[in-house]
Amino acid sequence: MNRAFMLLVVAFAIAGCGGSGGSDAGSEANPAVEQAVKYAQCIRKNGVPNFPDP
């Protein structure tokens, strides 16, 4: 039961973190990496504390 709950939490976190945000115009970082880092931060903020950075 606990595993099912965690899968549900991850599913909701992914749905909530999947939006496409605009990147900074002056940013020199790779936009894909920048987006992946923001995604990982969002997943951690929404209940998966050990989600790794890309």
mmCIF entry with sequence, helices, sheets and N, C-alpha, C, O atoms, coordinates in Angstrom:
data_MODEL
# 
_entry.id   MODEL 
# 
_entity.id                         1 
_entity.type                       polymer 
_entity.pdbx_number_of_molecules   1 
# 
_entity_poly.entity_id                      1 
_entity_poly.type                           'polypeptide(L)' 
_entity_poly.nstd_linkage                   no 
_entity_poly.nstd_monomer                   no 
_entity_poly.pdbx_seq_one_letter_code       MNRAFMLLVVAFAIAGCGGSGGSDAGSEANPAVEQAVKYAQCIRKNGVPNFPDP 
_entity_poly.pdbx_seq_one_letter_code_can   MNRAFMLLVVAFAIAGCGGSGGSDAGSEANPAVEQAVKYAQCIRKNGVPNFPDP 
_entity_poly.pdbx_strand_id                 A 
# 
loop_
_entity_poly_seq.entity_id 
_entity_poly_seq.num 
_entity_poly_seq.mon_id 
_entity_poly_seq.hetero 
1 1  MET n 
1 2  ASN n 
1 3  ARG n 
1 4  ALA n 
1 5  PHE n 
1 6  MET n 
1 7  LEU n 
1 8  LEU n 
1 9  VAL n 
1 10 VAL n 
1 11 ALA n 
1 12 PHE n 
1 13 ALA n 
1 14 ILE n 
1 15 ALA n 
1 16 GLY n 
1 17 CYS n 
1 18 GLY n 
1 19 GLY n 
1 20 SER n 
1 21 GLY n 
1 22 GLY n 
1 23 SER n 
1 24 ASP n 
1 25 ALA n 
1 26 GLY n 
1 27 SER n 
1 28 GLU n 
1 29 ALA n 
1 30 ASN n 
1 31 PRO n 
1 32 ALA n 
1 33 VAL n 
1 34 GLU n 
1 35 GLN n 
1 36 ALA n 
1 37 VAL n 
1 38 LYS n 
1 39 TYR n 
1 40 ALA n 
1 41 GLN n 
1 42 CYS n 
1 43 ILE n 
1 44 ARG n 
1 45 LYS n 
1 46 ASN n 
1 47 GLY n 
1 48 VAL n 
1 49 PRO n 
1 50 ASN n 
1 51 PHE n 
1 52 PRO n 
1 53 ASP n 
1 54 PRO n 
# 
_struct_asym.id          A 
_struct_asym.entity_id   1 
# 
loop_
_struct_conf.conf_type_id 
_struct_conf.id 
_struct_conf.pdbx_PDB_helix_id 
_struct_conf.beg_label_comp_id 
_struct_conf.beg_label_asym_id 
_struct_conf.beg_label_seq_id 
_struct_conf.pdbx_beg_PDB_ins_code 
_struct_conf.end_label_comp_id 
_struct_conf.end_label_asym_id 
_struct_conf.end_label_seq_id 
_struct_conf.pdbx_end_PDB_ins_code 
_struct_conf.beg_auth_comp_id 
_struct_conf.beg_auth_asym_id 
_struct_conf.beg_auth_seq_id 
_struct_conf.end_auth_comp_id 
_struct_conf.end_auth_asym_id 
_struct_conf.end_auth_seq_id 
_struct_conf.pdbx_PDB_helix_class 
_struct_conf.details 
_struct_conf.pdbx_PDB_helix_length 
HELX_P HELX_P1 AA1 ASN A 2  ? CYS A 17 ? ASN A 2  CYS A 17 1 ? 16 
HELX_P HELX_P2 AA2 PRO A 31 ? LYS A 45 ? PRO A 31 LYS A 45 1 ? 15 
# 
_struct_conf_type.id          HELX_P 
_struct_conf_type.criteria    ? 
_struct_conf_type.reference   ? 
# 
loop_
_atom_site.group_PDB 
_atom_site.id 
_atom_site.type_symbol 
_atom_site.label_atom_id 
_atom_site.label_alt_id 
_atom_site.label_comp_id 
_atom_site.label_asym_id 
_atom_site.label_entity_id 
_atom_site.label_seq_id 
_atom_site.pdbx_PDB_ins_code 
_atom_site.Cartn_x 
_atom_site.Cartn_y 
_atom_site.Cartn_z 
_atom_site.occupancy 
_atom_site.B_iso_or_equiv 
_atom_site.pdbx_formal_charge 
_atom_site.auth_seq_id 
_atom_site.auth_comp_id 
_atom_site.auth_asym_id 
_atom_site.auth_atom_id 
_atom_site.pdbx_PDB_model_num 
ATOM 1   N N  . MET A 1 1  ? 0.829  -1.199 0.000   1.00 0.00 ? 1  MET A N  1 
ATOM 2   C CA . MET A 1 1  ? 0.000  0.000  0.000   1.00 0.00 ? 1  MET A CA 1 
ATOM 3   C C  . MET A 1 1  ? 0.868  1.256  0.000   1.00 0.00 ? 1  MET A C  1 
ATOM 4   O O  . MET A 1 1  ? 0.563  2.219  -0.703  1.00 0.00 ? 1  MET A O  1 
ATOM 5   N N  . ASN A 1 2  ? 1.925  1.252  0.768   1.00 0.00 ? 2  ASN A N  1 
ATOM 6   C CA . ASN A 1 2  ? 2.811  2.410  0.850   1.00 0.00 ? 2  ASN A CA 1 
ATOM 7   C C  . ASN A 1 2  ? 3.448  2.700  -0.505  1.00 0.00 ? 2  ASN A C  1 
ATOM 8   O O  . ASN A 1 2  ? 3.597  3.861  -0.888  1.00 0.00 ? 2  ASN A O  1 
ATOM 9   N N  . ARG A 1 3  ? 3.824  1.651  -1.228  1.00 0.00 ? 3  ARG A N  1 
ATOM 10  C CA . ARG A 1 3  ? 4.436  1.820  -2.550  1.00 0.00 ? 3  ARG A CA 1 
ATOM 11  C C  . ARG A 1 3  ? 3.441  2.459  -3.533  1.00 0.00 ? 3  ARG A C  1 
ATOM 12  O O  . ARG A 1 3  ? 3.811  3.323  -4.329  1.00 0.00 ? 3  ARG A O  1 
ATOM 13  N N  . ALA A 1 4  ? 2.204  2.031  -3.465  1.00 0.00 ? 4  ALA A N  1 
ATOM 14  C CA . ALA A 1 4  ? 1.175  2.599  -4.333  1.00 0.00 ? 4  ALA A CA 1 
ATOM 15  C C  . ALA A 1 4  ? 0.980  4.081  -4.043  1.00 0.00 ? 4  ALA A C  1 
ATOM 16  O O  . ALA A 1 4  ? 0.802  4.882  -4.960  1.00 0.00 ? 4  ALA A O  1 
ATOM 17  N N  . PHE A 1 5  ? 1.016  4.439  -2.765  1.00 0.00 ? 5  PHE A N  1 
ATOM 18  C CA . PHE A 1 5  ? 0.878  5.839  -2.387  1.00 0.00 ? 5  PHE A CA 1 
ATOM 19  C C  . PHE A 1 5  ? 2.031  6.667  -2.942  1.00 0.00 ? 5  PHE A C  1 
ATOM 20  O O  . PHE A 1 5  ? 1.814  7.762  -3.460  1.00 0.00 ? 5  PHE A O  1 
ATOM 21  N N  . MET A 1 6  ? 3.257  6.152  -2.839  1.00 0.00 ? 6  MET A N  1 
ATOM 22  C CA . MET A 1 6  ? 4.421  6.882  -3.355  1.00 0.00 ? 6  MET A CA 1 
ATOM 23  C C  . MET A 1 6  ? 4.331  7.047  -4.872  1.00 0.00 ? 6  MET A C  1 
ATOM 24  O O  . MET A 1 6  ? 4.681  8.103  -5.399  1.00 0.00 ? 6  MET A O  1 
ATOM 25  N N  . LEU A 1 7  ? 3.870  6.028  -5.568  1.00 0.00 ? 7  LEU A N  1 
ATOM 26  C CA . LEU A 1 7  ? 3.706  6.140  -7.018  1.00 0.00 ? 7  LEU A CA 1 
ATOM 27  C C  . LEU A 1 7  ? 2.672  7.208  -7.365  1.00 0.00 ? 7  LEU A C  1 
ATOM 28  O O  . LEU A 1 7  ? 2.826  7.940  -8.342  1.00 0.00 ? 7  LEU A O  1 
ATOM 29  N N  . LEU A 1 8  ? 1.634  7.288  -6.567  1.00 0.00 ? 8  LEU A N  1 
ATOM 30  C CA . LEU A 1 8  ? 0.611  8.302  -6.781  1.00 0.00 ? 8  LEU A CA 1 
ATOM 31  C C  . LEU A 1 8  ? 1.176  9.701  -6.545  1.00 0.00 ? 8  LEU A C  1 
ATOM 32  O O  . LEU A 1 8  ? 0.896  10.624 -7.310  1.00 0.00 ? 8  LEU A O  1 
ATOM 33  N N  . VAL A 1 9  ? 1.969  9.856  -5.488  1.00 0.00 ? 9  VAL A N  1 
ATOM 34  C CA . VAL A 1 9  ? 2.598  11.144 -5.190  1.00 0.00 ? 9  VAL A CA 1 
ATOM 35  C C  . VAL A 1 9  ? 3.524  11.551 -6.331  1.00 0.00 ? 9  VAL A C  1 
ATOM 36  O O  . VAL A 1 9  ? 3.515  12.705 -6.759  1.00 0.00 ? 9  VAL A O  1 
ATOM 37  N N  . VAL A 1 10 ? 4.319  10.609 -6.823  1.00 0.00 ? 10 VAL A N  1 
ATOM 38  C CA . VAL A 1 10 ? 5.238  10.905 -7.930  1.00 0.00 ? 10 VAL A CA 1 
ATOM 39  C C  . VAL A 1 10 ? 4.452  11.289 -9.178  1.00 0.00 ? 10 VAL A C  1 
ATOM 40  O O  . VAL A 1 10 ? 4.836  12.215 -9.891  1.00 0.00 ? 10 VAL A O  1 
ATOM 41  N N  . ALA A 1 11 ? 3.371  10.596 -9.441  1.00 0.00 ? 11 ALA A N  1 
ATOM 42  C CA . ALA A 1 11 ? 2.559  10.910 -10.621 1.00 0.00 ? 11 ALA A CA 1 
ATOM 43  C C  . ALA A 1 11 ? 1.999  12.334 -10.548 1.00 0.00 ? 11 ALA A C  1 
ATOM 44  O O  . ALA A 1 11 ? 2.020  13.061 -11.540 1.00 0.00 ? 11 ALA A O  1 
ATOM 45  N N  . PHE A 1 12 ? 1.504  12.727 -9.381  1.00 0.00 ? 12 PHE A N  1 
ATOM 46  C CA . PHE A 1 12 ? 0.994  14.087 -9.228  1.00 0.00 ? 12 PHE A CA 1 
ATOM 47  C C  . PHE A 1 12 ? 2.111  15.117 -9.314  1.00 0.00 ? 12 PHE A C  1 
ATOM 48  O O  . PHE A 1 12 ? 1.919  16.193 -9.880  1.00 0.00 ? 12 PHE A O  1 
ATOM 49  N N  . ALA A 1 13 ? 3.271  14.799 -8.760  1.00 0.00 ? 13 ALA A N  1 
ATOM 50  C CA . ALA A 1 13 ? 4.395  15.727 -8.819  1.00 0.00 ? 13 ALA A CA 1 
ATOM 51  C C  . ALA A 1 13 ? 4.847  15.921 -10.253 1.00 0.00 ? 13 ALA A C  1 
ATOM 52  O O  . ALA A 1 13 ? 5.146  17.041 -10.666 1.00 0.00 ? 13 ALA A O  1 
ATOM 53  N N  . ILE A 1 14 ? 4.898  14.845 -11.011 1.00 0.00 ? 14 ILE A N  1 
ATOM 54  C CA . ILE A 1 14 ? 5.301  14.945 -12.414 1.00 0.00 ? 14 ILE A CA 1 
ATOM 55  C C  . ILE A 1 14 ? 4.297  15.781 -13.188 1.00 0.00 ? 14 ILE A C  1 
ATOM 56  O O  . ILE A 1 14 ? 4.680  16.616 -14.007 1.00 0.00 ? 14 ILE A O  1 
ATOM 57  N N  . ALA A 1 15 ? 3.028  15.564 -12.935 1.00 0.00 ? 15 ALA A N  1 
ATOM 58  C CA . ALA A 1 15 ? 1.997  16.342 -13.625 1.00 0.00 ? 15 ALA A CA 1 
ATOM 59  C C  . ALA A 1 15 ? 2.101  17.815 -13.268 1.00 0.00 ? 15 ALA A C  1 
ATOM 60  O O  . ALA A 1 15 ? 1.919  18.673 -14.131 1.00 0.00 ? 15 ALA A O  1 
ATOM 61  N N  . GLY A 1 16 ? 2.390  18.120 -12.014 1.00 0.00 ? 16 GLY A N  1 
ATOM 62  C CA . GLY A 1 16 ? 2.497  19.507 -11.571 1.00 0.00 ? 16 GLY A CA 1 
ATOM 63  C C  . GLY A 1 16 ? 3.777  20.180 -12.011 1.00 0.00 ? 16 GLY A C  1 
ATOM 64  O O  . GLY A 1 16 ? 3.816  21.406 -12.109 1.00 0.00 ? 16 GLY A O  1 
ATOM 65  N N  . CYS A 1 17 ? 4.814  19.429 -12.277 1.00 0.00 ? 17 CYS A N  1 
ATOM 66  C CA . CYS A 1 17 ? 6.114  19.995 -12.626 1.00 0.00 ? 17 CYS A CA 1 
ATOM 67  C C  . CYS A 1 17 ? 6.396  19.939 -14.114 1.00 0.00 ? 17 CYS A C  1 
ATOM 68  O O  . CYS A 1 17 ? 7.479  20.335 -14.545 1.00 0.00 ? 17 CYS A O  1 
ATOM 69  N N  . GLY A 1 18 ? 5.475  19.469 -14.893 1.00 0.00 ? 18 GLY A N  1 
ATOM 70  C CA . GLY A 1 18 ? 5.733  19.274 -16.310 1.00 0.00 ? 18 GLY A CA 1 
ATOM 71  C C  . GLY A 1 18 ? 5.495  20.482 -17.181 1.00 0.00 ? 18 GLY A C  1 
ATOM 72  O O  . GLY A 1 18 ? 5.676  20.395 -18.395 1.00 0.00 ? 18 GLY A O  1 
ATOM 73  N N  . GLY A 1 19 ? 5.099  21.603 -16.617 1.00 0.00 ? 19 GLY A N  1 
ATOM 74  C CA . GLY A 1 19 ? 4.822  22.792 -17.414 1.00 0.00 ? 19 GLY A CA 1 
ATOM 75  C C  . GLY A 1 19 ? 6.062  23.337 -18.069 1.00 0.00 ? 19 GLY A C  1 
ATOM 76  O O  . GLY A 1 19 ? 7.169  23.163 -17.560 1.00 0.00 ? 19 GLY A O  1 
ATOM 77  N N  . SER A 1 20 ? 5.885  23.997 -19.198 1.00 0.00 ? 20 SER A N  1 
ATOM 78  C CA . SER A 1 20 ? 7.031  24.574 -19.882 1.00 0.00 ? 20 SER A CA 1 
ATOM 79  C C  . SER A 1 20 ? 7.132  26.039 -19.522 1.00 0.00 ? 20 SER A C  1 
ATOM 80  O O  . SER A 1 20 ? 6.264  26.840 -19.869 1.00 0.00 ? 20 SER A O  1 
ATOM 81  N N  . GLY A 1 21 ? 8.197  26.379 -18.825 1.00 0.00 ? 21 GLY A N  1 
ATOM 82  C CA . GLY A 1 21 ? 8.429  27.766 -18.459 1.00 0.00 ? 21 GLY A CA 1 
ATOM 83  C C  . GLY A 1 21 ? 9.445  28.372 -19.400 1.00 0.00 ? 21 GLY A C  1 
ATOM 84  O O  . GLY A 1 21 ? 10.292 27.664 -19.945 1.00 0.00 ? 21 GLY A O  1 
ATOM 85  N N  . GLY A 1 22 ? 9.369  29.662 -19.590 1.00 0.00 ? 22 GLY A N  1 
ATOM 86  C CA . GLY A 1 22 ? 10.340 30.325 -20.451 1.00 0.00 ? 22 GLY A CA 1 
ATOM 87  C C  . GLY A 1 22 ? 11.682 30.426 -19.753 1.00 0.00 ? 22 GLY A C  1 
ATOM 88  O O  . GLY A 1 22 ? 11.745 30.520 -18.528 1.00 0.00 ? 22 GLY A O  1 
ATOM 89  N N  . SER A 1 23 ? 12.760 30.408 -20.531 1.00 0.00 ? 23 SER A N  1 
ATOM 90  C CA . SER A 1 23 ? 14.087 30.540 -19.938 1.00 0.00 ? 23 SER A CA 1 
ATOM 91  C C  . SER A 1 23 ? 14.527 31.996 -20.041 1.00 0.00 ? 23 SER A C  1 
ATOM 92  O O  . SER A 1 23 ? 13.990 32.760 -20.843 1.00 0.00 ? 23 SER A O  1 
ATOM 93  N N  . ASP A 1 24 ? 15.500 32.371 -19.228 1.00 0.00 ? 24 ASP A N  1 
ATOM 94  C CA . ASP A 1 24 ? 16.015 33.736 -19.257 1.00 0.00 ? 24 ASP A CA 1 
ATOM 95  C C  . ASP A 1 24 ? 16.694 34.014 -20.585 1.00 0.00 ? 24 ASP A C  1 
ATOM 96  O O  . ASP A 1 24 ? 17.417 33.159 -21.095 1.00 0.00 ? 24 ASP A O  1 
ATOM 97  N N  . ALA A 1 25 ? 16.479 35.180 -21.149 1.00 0.00 ? 25 ALA A N  1 
ATOM 98  C CA . ALA A 1 25 ? 17.059 35.521 -22.449 1.00 0.00 ? 25 ALA A CA 1 
ATOM 99  C C  . ALA A 1 25 ? 18.570 35.652 -22.368 1.00 0.00 ? 25 ALA A C  1 
ATOM 100 O O  . ALA A 1 25 ? 19.263 35.358 -23.342 1.00 0.00 ? 25 ALA A O  1 
ATOM 101 N N  . GLY A 1 26 ? 19.100 36.089 -21.223 1.00 0.00 ? 26 GLY A N  1 
ATOM 102 C CA . GLY A 1 26 ? 20.534 36.290 -21.098 1.00 0.00 ? 26 GLY A CA 1 
ATOM 103 C C  . GLY A 1 26 ? 21.274 35.089 -20.545 1.00 0.00 ? 26 GLY A C  1 
ATOM 104 O O  . GLY A 1 26 ? 22.478 35.165 -20.300 1.00 0.00 ? 26 GLY A O  1 
ATOM 105 N N  . SER A 1 27 ? 20.586 33.996 -20.345 1.00 0.00 ? 27 SER A N  1 
ATOM 106 C CA . SER A 1 27 ? 21.211 32.819 -19.748 1.00 0.00 ? 27 SER A CA 1 
ATOM 107 C C  . SER A 1 27 ? 22.135 32.131 -20.741 1.00 0.00 ? 27 SER A C  1 
ATOM 108 O O  . SER A 1 27 ? 21.773 31.912 -21.897 1.00 0.00 ? 27 SER A O  1 
ATOM 109 N N  . GLU A 1 28 ? 23.331 31.794 -20.274 1.00 0.00 ? 28 GLU A N  1 
ATOM 110 C CA . GLU A 1 28 ? 24.277 31.090 -21.130 1.00 0.00 ? 28 GLU A CA 1 
ATOM 111 C C  . GLU A 1 28 ? 24.265 29.594 -20.856 1.00 0.00 ? 28 GLU A C  1 
ATOM 112 O O  . GLU A 1 28 ? 24.944 28.839 -21.551 1.00 0.00 ? 28 GLU A O  1 
ATOM 113 N N  . ALA A 1 29 ? 23.504 29.148 -19.853 1.00 0.00 ? 29 ALA A N  1 
ATOM 114 C CA . ALA A 1 29 ? 23.426 27.733 -19.513 1.00 0.00 ? 29 ALA A CA 1 
ATOM 115 C C  . ALA A 1 29 ? 22.635 26.980 -20.581 1.00 0.00 ? 29 ALA A C  1 
ATOM 116 O O  . ALA A 1 29 ? 21.827 27.560 -21.305 1.00 0.00 ? 29 ALA A O  1 
ATOM 117 N N  . ASN A 1 30 ? 22.885 25.691 -20.659 1.00 0.00 ? 30 ASN A N  1 
ATOM 118 C CA . ASN A 1 30 ? 22.144 24.838 -21.570 1.00 0.00 ? 30 ASN A CA 1 
ATOM 119 C C  . ASN A 1 30 ? 20.685 24.803 -21.127 1.00 0.00 ? 30 ASN A C  1 
ATOM 120 O O  . ASN A 1 30 ? 20.407 24.404 -19.996 1.00 0.00 ? 30 ASN A O  1 
ATOM 121 N N  . PRO A 1 31 ? 19.749 25.207 -21.977 1.00 0.00 ? 31 PRO A N  1 
ATOM 122 C CA . PRO A 1 31 ? 18.341 25.277 -21.571 1.00 0.00 ? 31 PRO A CA 1 
ATOM 123 C C  . PRO A 1 31 ? 17.777 23.924 -21.133 1.00 0.00 ? 31 PRO A C  1 
ATOM 124 O O  . PRO A 1 31 ? 16.937 23.874 -20.235 1.00 0.00 ? 31 PRO A O  1 
ATOM 125 N N  . ALA A 1 32 ? 18.217 22.841 -21.743 1.00 0.00 ? 32 ALA A N  1 
ATOM 126 C CA . ALA A 1 32 ? 17.713 21.517 -21.361 1.00 0.00 ? 32 ALA A CA 1 
ATOM 127 C C  . ALA A 1 32 ? 18.160 21.158 -19.947 1.00 0.00 ? 32 ALA A C  1 
ATOM 128 O O  . ALA A 1 32 ? 17.379 20.610 -19.169 1.00 0.00 ? 32 ALA A O  1 
ATOM 129 N N  . VAL A 1 33 ? 19.404 21.462 -19.614 1.00 0.00 ? 33 VAL A N  1 
ATOM 130 C CA . VAL A 1 33 ? 19.913 21.173 -18.271 1.00 0.00 ? 33 VAL A CA 1 
ATOM 131 C C  . VAL A 1 33 ? 19.225 22.073 -17.257 1.00 0.00 ? 33 VAL A C  1 
ATOM 132 O O  . VAL A 1 33 ? 18.850 21.625 -16.173 1.00 0.00 ? 33 VAL A O  1 
ATOM 133 N N  . GLU A 1 34 ? 19.061 23.322 -17.605 1.00 0.00 ? 34 GLU A N  1 
ATOM 134 C CA . GLU A 1 34 ? 18.384 24.271 -16.720 1.00 0.00 ? 34 GLU A CA 1 
ATOM 135 C C  . GLU A 1 34 ? 16.959 23.806 -16.421 1.00 0.00 ? 34 GLU A C  1 
ATOM 136 O O  . GLU A 1 34 ? 16.509 23.874 -15.277 1.00 0.00 ? 34 GLU A O  1 
ATOM 137 N N  . GLN A 1 35 ? 16.265 23.343 -17.430 1.00 0.00 ? 35 GLN A N  1 
ATOM 138 C CA . GLN A 1 35 ? 14.898 22.857 -17.254 1.00 0.00 ? 35 GLN A CA 1 
ATOM 139 C C  . GLN A 1 35 ? 14.893 21.580 -16.408 1.00 0.00 ? 35 GLN A C  1 
ATOM 140 O O  . GLN A 1 35 ? 14.003 21.400 -15.577 1.00 0.00 ? 35 GLN A O  1 
ATOM 141 N N  . ALA A 1 36 ? 15.860 20.706 -16.604 1.00 0.00 ? 36 ALA A N  1 
ATOM 142 C CA . ALA A 1 36 ? 15.940 19.468 -15.832 1.00 0.00 ? 36 ALA A CA 1 
ATOM 143 C C  . ALA A 1 36 ? 16.202 19.759 -14.356 1.00 0.00 ? 36 ALA A C  1 
ATOM 144 O O  . ALA A 1 36 ? 15.651 19.085 -13.487 1.00 0.00 ? 36 ALA A O  1 
ATOM 145 N N  . VAL A 1 37 ? 17.033 20.751 -14.067 1.00 0.00 ? 37 VAL A N  1 
ATOM 146 C CA . VAL A 1 37 ? 17.311 21.122 -12.679 1.00 0.00 ? 37 VAL A CA 1 
ATOM 147 C C  . VAL A 1 37 ? 16.047 21.686 -12.030 1.00 0.00 ? 37 VAL A C  1 
ATOM 148 O O  . VAL A 1 37 ? 15.729 21.340 -10.892 1.00 0.00 ? 37 VAL A O  1 
ATOM 149 N N  . LYS A 1 38 ? 15.332 22.541 -12.736 1.00 0.00 ? 38 LYS A N  1 
ATOM 150 C CA . LYS A 1 38 ? 14.082 23.100 -12.195 1.00 0.00 ? 38 LYS A CA 1 
ATOM 151 C C  . LYS A 1 38 ? 13.058 21.996 -11.956 1.00 0.00 ? 38 LYS A C  1 
ATOM 152 O O  . LYS A 1 38 ? 12.319 22.033 -10.972 1.00 0.00 ? 38 LYS A O  1 
ATOM 153 N N  . TYR A 1 39 ? 13.013 21.019 -12.849 1.00 0.00 ? 39 TYR A N  1 
ATOM 154 C CA . TYR A 1 39 ? 12.104 19.884 -12.711 1.00 0.00 ? 39 TYR A CA 1 
ATOM 155 C C  . TYR A 1 39 ? 12.445 19.092 -11.444 1.00 0.00 ? 39 TYR A C  1 
ATOM 156 O O  . TYR A 1 39 ? 11.553 18.742 -10.671 1.00 0.00 ? 39 TYR A O  1 
ATOM 157 N N  . ALA A 1 40 ? 13.735 18.810 -11.233 1.00 0.00 ? 40 ALA A N  1 
ATOM 158 C CA . ALA A 1 40 ? 14.171 18.061 -10.052 1.00 0.00 ? 40 ALA A CA 1 
ATOM 159 C C  . ALA A 1 40 ? 13.832 18.830 -8.772  1.00 0.00 ? 40 ALA A C  1 
ATOM 160 O O  . ALA A 1 40 ? 13.402 18.234 -7.785  1.00 0.00 ? 40 ALA A O  1 
ATOM 161 N N  . GLN A 1 41 ? 14.022 20.137 -8.789  1.00 0.00 ? 41 GLN A N  1 
ATOM 162 C CA . GLN A 1 41 ? 13.687 20.955 -7.626  1.00 0.00 ? 41 GLN A CA 1 
ATOM 163 C C  . GLN A 1 41 ? 12.190 20.888 -7.335  1.00 0.00 ? 41 GLN A C  1 
ATOM 164 O O  . GLN A 1 41 ? 11.778 20.794 -6.179  1.00 0.00 ? 41 GLN A O  1 
ATOM 165 N N  . CYS A 1 42 ? 11.396 20.934 -8.370  1.00 0.00 ? 42 CYS A N  1 
ATOM 166 C CA . CYS A 1 42 ? 9.944  20.879 -8.214  1.00 0.00 ? 42 CYS A CA 1 
ATOM 167 C C  . CYS A 1 42 ? 9.511  19.525 -7.657  1.00 0.00 ? 42 CYS A C  1 
ATOM 168 O O  . CYS A 1 42 ? 8.649  19.465 -6.781  1.00 0.00 ? 42 CYS A O  1 
ATOM 169 N N  . ILE A 1 43 ? 10.096 18.447 -8.154  1.00 0.00 ? 43 ILE A N  1 
ATOM 170 C CA . ILE A 1 43 ? 9.755  17.113 -7.672  1.00 0.00 ? 43 ILE A CA 1 
ATOM 171 C C  . ILE A 1 43 ? 10.087 16.993 -6.186  1.00 0.00 ? 43 ILE A C  1 
ATOM 172 O O  . ILE A 1 43 ? 9.295  16.459 -5.409  1.00 0.00 ? 43 ILE A O  1 
ATOM 173 N N  . ARG A 1 44 ? 11.269 17.495 -5.791  1.00 0.00 ? 44 ARG A N  1 
ATOM 174 C CA . ARG A 1 44 ? 11.644 17.447 -4.372  1.00 0.00 ? 44 ARG A CA 1 
ATOM 175 C C  . ARG A 1 44 ? 10.698 18.277 -3.521  1.00 0.00 ? 44 ARG A C  1 
ATOM 176 O O  . ARG A 1 44 ? 10.327 17.872 -2.419  1.00 0.00 ? 44 ARG A O  1 
ATOM 177 N N  . LYS A 1 45 ? 10.312 19.432 -4.030  1.00 0.00 ? 45 LYS A N  1 
ATOM 178 C CA . LYS A 1 45 ? 9.412  20.325 -3.295  1.00 0.00 ? 45 LYS A CA 1 
ATOM 179 C C  . LYS A 1 45 ? 8.024  19.704 -3.126  1.00 0.00 ? 45 LYS A C  1 
ATOM 180 O O  . LYS A 1 45 ? 7.302  20.035 -2.185  1.00 0.00 ? 45 LYS A O  1 
ATOM 181 N N  . ASN A 1 46 ? 7.657  18.807 -4.036  1.00 0.00 ? 46 ASN A N  1 
ATOM 182 C CA . ASN A 1 46 ? 6.318  18.218 -4.015  1.00 0.00 ? 46 ASN A CA 1 
ATOM 183 C C  . ASN A 1 46 ? 6.289  16.786 -3.499  1.00 0.00 ? 46 ASN A C  1 
ATOM 184 O O  . ASN A 1 46 ? 5.438  15.996 -3.908  1.00 0.00 ? 46 ASN A O  1 
ATOM 185 N N  . GLY A 1 47 ? 7.215  16.444 -2.599  1.00 0.00 ? 47 GLY A N  1 
ATOM 186 C CA . GLY A 1 47 ? 7.074  15.192 -1.879  1.00 0.00 ? 47 GLY A CA 1 
ATOM 187 C C  . GLY A 1 47 ? 8.044  14.077 -2.162  1.00 0.00 ? 47 GLY A C  1 
ATOM 188 O O  . GLY A 1 47 ? 7.899  13.001 -1.582  1.00 0.00 ? 47 GLY A O  1 
ATOM 189 N N  . VAL A 1 48 ? 9.027  14.269 -3.020  1.00 0.00 ? 48 VAL A N  1 
ATOM 190 C CA . VAL A 1 48 ? 10.026 13.233 -3.263  1.00 0.00 ? 48 VAL A CA 1 
ATOM 191 C C  . VAL A 1 48 ? 11.386 13.812 -2.897  1.00 0.00 ? 48 VAL A C  1 
ATOM 192 O O  . VAL A 1 48 ? 12.132 14.242 -3.778  1.00 0.00 ? 48 VAL A O  1 
ATOM 193 N N  . PRO A 1 49 ? 11.721 13.829 -1.592  1.00 0.00 ? 49 PRO A N  1 
ATOM 194 C CA . PRO A 1 49 ? 12.889 14.553 -1.110  1.00 0.00 ? 49 PRO A CA 1 
ATOM 195 C C  . PRO A 1 49 ? 14.229 14.055 -1.626  1.00 0.00 ? 49 PRO A C  1 
ATOM 196 O O  . PRO A 1 49 ? 15.187 14.828 -1.654  1.00 0.00 ? 49 PRO A O  1 
ATOM 197 N N  . ASN A 1 50 ? 14.336 12.807 -2.033  1.00 0.00 ? 50 ASN A N  1 
ATOM 198 C CA . ASN A 1 50 ? 15.620 12.263 -2.484  1.00 0.00 ? 50 ASN A CA 1 
ATOM 199 C C  . ASN A 1 50 ? 15.760 12.232 -4.002  1.00 0.00 ? 50 ASN A C  1 
ATOM 200 O O  . ASN A 1 50 ? 16.644 11.550 -4.521  1.00 0.00 ? 50 ASN A O  1 
ATOM 201 N N  . PHE A 1 51 ? 14.915 12.947 -4.715  1.00 0.00 ? 51 PHE A N  1 
ATOM 202 C CA . PHE A 1 51 ? 15.005 12.971 -6.178  1.00 0.00 ? 51 PHE A CA 1 
ATOM 203 C C  . PHE A 1 51 ? 16.309 13.631 -6.578  1.00 0.00 ? 51 PHE A C  1 
ATOM 204 O O  . PHE A 1 51 ? 16.578 14.749 -6.137  1.00 0.00 ? 51 PHE A O  1 
ATOM 205 N N  . PRO A 1 52 ? 17.146 12.977 -7.409  1.00 0.00 ? 52 PRO A N  1 
ATOM 206 C CA . PRO A 1 52 ? 18.473 13.507 -7.717  1.00 0.00 ? 52 PRO A CA 1 
ATOM 207 C C  . PRO A 1 52 ? 18.465 14.633 -8.762  1.00 0.00 ? 52 PRO A C  1 
ATOM 208 O O  . PRO A 1 52 ? 17.560 14.730 -9.591  1.00 0.00 ? 52 PRO A O  1 
ATOM 209 N N  . ASP A 1 53 ? 19.485 15.464 -8.696  1.00 0.00 ? 53 ASP A N  1 
ATOM 210 C CA . ASP A 1 53 ? 19.701 16.462 -9.743  1.00 0.00 ? 53 ASP A CA 1 
ATOM 211 C C  . ASP A 1 53 ? 20.202 15.746 -10.993 1.00 0.00 ? 53 ASP A C  1 
ATOM 212 O O  . ASP A 1 53 ? 20.809 14.680 -10.890 1.00 0.00 ? 53 ASP A O  1 
ATOM 213 N N  . PRO A 1 54 ? 19.956 16.315 -12.163 1.00 0.00 ? 54 PRO A N  1 
ATOM 214 C CA . PRO A 1 54 ? 20.446 15.691 -13.395 1.00 0.00 ? 54 PRO A CA 1 
ATOM 215 C C  . PRO A 1 54 ? 21.961 15.770 -13.504 1.00 0.00 ? 54 PRO A C  1 
ATOM 216 O O  . PRO A 1 54 ? 22.535 15.291 -14.482 1.00 0.00 ? 54 PRO A O  1 
# 
